[in-house]
Amino acid sequence: MIYYSETGERLPAEEIDLEKGYLVDRETVHHEAETHTASKTLPGGVLLTWQQLDKPAYDEIVSQTYIKHADHPTREDEIETALTELAGMIADNAARLDEQEAALVDVAAVAAGKE
């Protein structure tokens, strides 16, 4: 197995730490199924032939890219950041609404006093 960093440099297997990152398949080689023709003569001289499966088709992973968690936040980290930003916007909007409500009360009081 050949390992690469995110920048494309080859990495020795000893530098792969799955607690600090994860592997993504980079290169895969497909191997076709291996078969042979088998036959058997049945009573009466009938020849029966078929394809015998010796080895099924499979994909061999030849190389992988190592991606560190610290370089790429998880989906949960992205959601948490978005929710924190949203909570901040909500707090700012609530503060502005309070200020607008106070200003309207002042305007109403001034208007009531002039009438």
LINGI-V218136 format. One record per pair of residues at least 4 apart in sequence whose ideal C-beta (glycine too) atoms are under 6 Angstrom apart, sorted by sequence separation. I is the first residue (numbers start at 1). GAP is how many residues later the second one is. If there is no record, write none. Layout:
# LINGI-V218136
i=I gap=GAP
i=I gap=GAP
This chain:
# LINGI-V218136
i=4 gap=4
i=5 gap=4
i=11 gap=4
i=42 gap=4
i=73 gap=4
i=67 gap=5
i=73 gap=5
i=4 gap=6
i=5 gap=6
i=41 gap=6
i=42 gap=6
i=3 gap=8
i=39 gap=8
i=40 gap=8
i=39 gap=10
i=37 gap=12
i=38 gap=12
i=3 gap=13
i=38 gap=14
i=35 gap=16
i=36 gap=16
i=35 gap=18
i=34 gap=20
i=34 gap=21
i=33 gap=23
i=33 gap=24
i=32 gap=25
i=31 gap=27
i=30 gap=29
i=28 gap=31
i=29 gap=31
i=28 gap=33
i=29 gap=33
i=27 gap=35
i=25 gap=36
i=27 gap=36
i=26 gap=37
i=26 gap=38
i=25 gap=39
i=26 gap=39
i=23 gap=41
i=24 gap=41
i=23 gap=43
i=21 gap=45
i=22 gap=45
i=21 gap=46
i=21 gap=47
i=20 gap=48
i=21 gap=48
i=16 gap=50
i=11 gap=55
i=2 gap=61
i=3 gap=61
i=4 gap=61
i=6 gap=61
i=3 gap=63
